[in-house]
Amino acid sequence: MQIIPEPLIVQEPASNQATEVVVVGEALVDIVVSSRGTVEHPGGSPANVAYGLGRLGVPTALLTSIGDDPHGAAIERHLASAGVELLAGTRPGVRTATATATLASDGSARYDFDIQWELPRATPTTLPKILHTGSIATFLEPGAAAVRELLAQAHQRCVVTYDPNIRPALVGSHAQAKTTFEELIPFTDVVKLSDEDAHWLYPGLSLEDTSRRILDLGSGLVVVTRGSEGSMLSTPAAQVLVPSIKSAVADTIGAGDSYMSALIYGLLHTGVDRLTPEALESLGGRATKAAAITVRRAGANPPTSDELLAGLPEHQPAN
C-alpha cells in the first residue's frame, strides 16, 4: 500500500525581510578522521547552497532536518553567519546527520553515513521566488516523498531548481534512482548536474543527449558542469558552452554547490522566461566565477556578492 504524504508547509521565516529563495534538503556535519586528528564542519549540498546564497546577500531560508544536539547547533550557527534562517519544522526530533570520512595513509577515504531524512507535513502558506532542492533529500525516504509533494505544489507557482548531486551509496539501485530523478523533472524549471552525475544516471549517453533527455522530460534549462572543461547550458532553443577559469586550487570542496548558488543568484535577476544565448552565457560565466573563487580557498568558502561582482585576477594563489 502506498502512503501519500500530506503536503509540506513553507512558512515565512521570523525576520521581516521577504524570503527570495527557500532551499529544501539535508544539512549534516562532515567528520574527517585522519592520522592528524578529527575535524568537523557543517555540510550537506542543500545547506551549502543556502549558505552560498546567504553569502551573496540573497534572503534565504532552509527547510531541513537537524536534531536538538551540538551538531545541530553548529549547523545553525554556521547558516546564521551568512544570514540564512531555518524554517519551522526543521527540528523533527531526529539526531543531526553526519558523514564520516576516514582517511588512509595513501589519501583514500572510507565513508560512513548516519542520516535520517524526515520533514514536517502541513499545507503551504507562501512560496518564494525560487525553490531549490536536491541531493540525498530527493532520494532518501520518508522525506523524499514529502519533497516530491512540495515540488508538485510549487511548480508553476515559483521557479524550481534541482541538483541531484548523486551519492551512489545512498540513492538505492541505479534503476530506482533514475526513476526517482525522472519523476521529479516535470516539476522543475532548472536542473543542474555534474558530468559525473550525468554519466552515472545515463551511462553511454553523451552529455548533449543527456541534456536533451532531461529537457524532453519537462525542464526548461539543463546545466551540466564539467570541471576544468567548463559547463554546458541547454534550453530547447539554445545551447552554450562556458569555459572554466584557470585557477590555483586549494581544494574542490563546495565548488559545485557554489556554482549552484551563483546560478540561482543569476536567475533571480534574469528569470527563466527569456533565456537567450547571451543570458545563458552570463548565467554560466557568473556561476563559473563563483566556483573558481571557491576552489582557491580551503573548505566550502563561497564568495560574497562583492567578490563575485569584482574582477577576478588572472593568477591568485590558493590560501
C-alpha positions in Angstrom: 0.0 0.0 0.0 1.4 3.4 -1.0 1.2 6.1 1.7 0.7 9.5 0.2 2.2 12.2 2.4 0.3 15.3 3.4 1.7 18.5 1.7 4.6 20.4 3.3 4.3 23.8 4.9 6.6 26.6 3.7 6.4 29.4 6.2 8.0 32.8 6.1 11.0 33.0 8.5 10.8 35.2 11.6 12.6 38.2 10.0 10.8 41.0 8.3 12.8 40.6 5.1 10.9 38.8 2.3 12.5 35.4 1.5 13.6 35.2 -2.1 14.9 31.6 -2.0 13.8 28.6 0.0 16.2 25.6 0.0 14.9 22.2 0.9 17.3 19.4 1.8 19.8 17.8 4.1 22.1 19.6 6.4 24.8 17.5 8.1 28.2 17.5 9.8 31.2 16.3 7.8 33.6 14.5 10.1 37.1 13.9 8.7 39.2 11.4 10.6 42.9 11.1 9.8 46.2 10.4 11.4 46.4 14.1 12.2 43.1 14.0 14.2 39.4 14.6 13.7 37.9 17.7 12.1 34.2 18.5 11.9 32.5 21.1 9.8 28.9 21.7 8.6 28.0 20.4 5.2 25.3 18.8 3.0 24.8 20.0 -0.5 21.4 21.9 0.0 22.8 23.5 3.2 25.9 24.6 1.3 23.7 26.1 -1.5 21.7 28.0 1.1 24.9 29.2 2.8 26.3 30.3 -0.6 23.1 32.3 -1.3 23.3 34.0 2.0 26.9 35.0 1.4 25.7 36.5 -1.9 23.2 38.7 0.0 20.1 36.8 -1.1 17.4 36.5 1.6 17.4 32.7 2.0 15.7 30.2 4.3 16.4 26.5 4.7 13.9 23.7 5.4 15.9 20.8 6.7 16.1 18.1 9.4 18.5 18.6 12.3 18.5 17.5 15.9 18.5 19.4 19.1 22.1 18.5 19.7 25.6 20.0 19.4 25.9 19.1 15.7 22.5 20.8 15.0 23.6 23.9 16.9 26.8 24.1 14.9 24.9 23.9 11.7 22.5 26.6 12.8 25.4 28.9 13.8 27.1 28.3 10.5 24.0 29.2 8.5 23.2 32.2 10.7 26.7 33.6 10.0 25.5 34.0 6.3 22.1 35.3 7.3 20.3 32.0 6.4 17.2 31.3 8.5 15.8 27.9 9.4 12.1 27.3 8.7 9.7 26.0 11.2 9.8 22.2 11.4 13.5 21.9 10.8 13.9 20.0 14.1 11.6 17.0 13.9 13.3 15.2 16.8 15.9 13.1 14.9 19.6 13.3 15.5 21.7 15.5 13.2 23.1 13.6 10.3 26.8 13.0 9.9 29.1 11.9 7.1 32.4 10.4 8.3 35.4 10.2 6.0 38.2 8.1 7.4 41.4 8.8 5.5 44.0 6.1 5.0 47.8 6.9 4.8 47.6 6.9 0.9 44.9 9.5 1.0 42.0 7.2 0.1 38.8 7.6 2.1 36.2 5.3 3.6 32.8 7.0 4.0 30.2 6.2 6.6 26.8 8.0 6.7 24.5 8.3 9.6 21.4 10.1 8.2 17.7 10.1 8.7 15.6 12.3 6.5 12.2 13.4 7.6 10.2 16.6 7.0 7.1 18.1 8.6 3.8 17.8 6.8 1.1 20.5 6.5 -0.3 22.9 3.9 1.7 25.6 2.1 1.2 29.2 3.0 3.6 31.3 0.9 6.2 30.5 -1.7 9.5 32.2 -2.6 10.7 33.4 -6.0 12.8 30.3 -6.2 12.5 26.9 -4.5 15.7 24.8 -4.7 16.2 21.2 -3.7 18.5 18.3 -4.4 20.9 15.6 -3.3 20.1 12.9 -0.7 16.8 14.7 0.3 15.2 13.8 -3.0 16.1 10.1 -2.8 16.0 9.0 0.8 12.7 8.1 2.3 10.5 9.1 4.1 11.5 12.7 3.5 11.9 12.2 -0.3 8.2 11.7 -0.8 7.5 14.9 1.1 9.9 16.8 -1.1 8.3 15.5 -4.2 4.9 16.6 -2.9 6.2 20.0 -2.2 7.7 20.3 -5.7 4.4 19.2 -7.2 2.6 22.0 -5.3 5.2 24.7 -6.0 5.7 24.0 -9.7 4.1 26.8 -11.8 3.8 28.9 -8.7 7.5 29.7 -8.4 10.7 28.7 -10.1 12.0 25.3 -9.1 15.7 24.4 -9.3 17.1 20.9 -8.8 20.6 19.4 -8.3 20.5 15.6 -7.9 24.2 15.6 -6.6 24.2 11.8 -6.8 25.5 9.8 -3.8 25.5 6.2 -5.1 25.8 4.7 -1.6 22.6 6.4 -0.5 20.2 6.6 -3.5 19.3 2.9 -3.9 19.7 0.9 -7.1 20.5 2.6 -10.3 17.1 1.9 -11.8 15.3 3.2 -8.7 17.4 6.3 -8.5 16.9 7.1 -12.2 13.2 6.6 -11.9 13.1 8.9 -8.9 15.2 11.5 -10.7 13.0 11.4 -13.8 9.8 11.6 -11.8 10.9 14.9 -10.4 11.9 16.6 -13.6 8.4 17.6 -14.8 8.1 19.7 -11.6 11.4 21.6 -12.3 12.4 24.7 -14.3 16.1 24.2 -14.0 18.2 21.1 -13.5 21.9 21.4 -12.7 24.1 18.2 -12.5 27.8 17.4 -12.8 29.2 15.3 -15.7 29.7 12.5 -13.1 26.0 12.6 -12.2 25.1 12.6 -15.9 27.3 9.6 -16.7 26.1 7.7 -13.6 22.4 8.3 -14.5 22.8 7.7 -18.2 25.9 5.6 -18.9 26.7 5.5 -22.6 24.9 8.8 -23.4 26.8 11.9 -24.3 26.3 15.0 -22.2 24.4 16.6 -25.1 22.0 13.6 -25.3 21.5 13.6 -21.5 20.6 17.3 -21.6 18.1 16.7 -24.4 16.5 13.8 -22.5 16.1 16.0 -19.3 14.6 18.8 -21.5 12.2 16.4 -23.1 11.1 15.3 -19.6 10.0 18.9 -18.9 12.7 21.0 -17.5 13.4 24.4 -19.2 17.1 24.7 -18.6 19.7 22.0 -18.1 23.2 22.9 -16.8 26.0 20.3 -16.8 29.2 21.2 -15.0 32.4 19.6 -16.4 35.1 20.6 -14.0 38.1 22.0 -15.8 36.2 21.8 -19.1 33.7 24.4 -18.1 29.9 24.0 -18.2 27.2 23.4 -20.8 23.8 25.3 -20.5 21.0 24.0 -22.7 17.4 25.0 -23.3 15.0 23.7 -26.0 16.1 26.6 -28.2 19.8 27.1 -27.5 23.0 25.6 -26.1 26.1 27.4 -24.9 29.5 26.2 -23.7 31.1 28.3 -20.9 34.8 27.8 -20.4 36.3 27.2 -17.0 38.5 29.8 -15.3 42.1 28.7 -14.7 42.8 28.8 -11.0 45.1 27.7 -8.3 43.3 25.0 -6.3 43.3 24.7 -2.6 40.6 22.0 -2.7 37.3 21.5 -4.6 35.1 21.2 -1.5 31.8 23.1 -2.2 32.7 24.2 -5.7 29.6 22.6 -7.3 27.3 24.0 -4.6 28.9 27.4 -5.0 28.2 27.2 -8.7 24.5 26.4 -7.9 24.2 29.3 -5.5 25.5 31.7 -8.1 23.3 30.2 -10.8 20.2 30.8 -8.6 21.5 34.3 -7.8 21.6 35.0 -11.6 18.2 33.5 -12.2 16.7 35.9 -9.6 17.7 38.7 -12.0 17.2 37.1 -15.4 14.2 34.8 -14.7 13.6 31.7 -16.8 11.3 33.0 -19.5 13.7 34.6 -21.9 17.0 32.6 -21.7 18.7 33.9 -24.8 22.2 32.6 -25.6 23.6 35.8 -24.2 21.6 35.3 -21.0 22.9 31.7 -20.7 26.5 32.9 -21.2 26.0 35.5 -18.4 24.5 32.9 -16.0 27.2 30.3 -16.7 30.0 32.8 -16.5 28.9 34.2 -13.1 28.5 30.7 -11.7 31.8 29.6 -13.1 33.5 32.6 -11.4 31.9 31.7 -8.1 33.3 28.1 -8.3 36.7 29.4 -9.3 36.8 31.7 -6.2 35.7 28.8 -4.0 38.4 26.4 -5.2 41.1 28.9 -4.5 40.2 28.8 -0.8 40.3 25.9 1.6 36.9 24.3 2.5 33.4 25.3 1.4 34.1 29.0 1.4 31.9 30.6 -1.3 32.2 34.2 -2.4 30.3 37.3 -1.2 28.4 39.4 -3.8 31.2 42.0 -3.7 33.7 39.3 -4.6 31.5 37.8 -7.3 31.0 41.2 -9.0 34.6 42.3 -8.7 37.2 41.4 -11.2 38.9 38.1 -10.8 42.7 38.2 -11.0 44.3 36.0 -13.7 46.6 34.5 -11.1 45.7 34.2 -7.4 47.4 31.8 -5.0 45.3 29.5 -3.0 45.0 30.3 0.6 
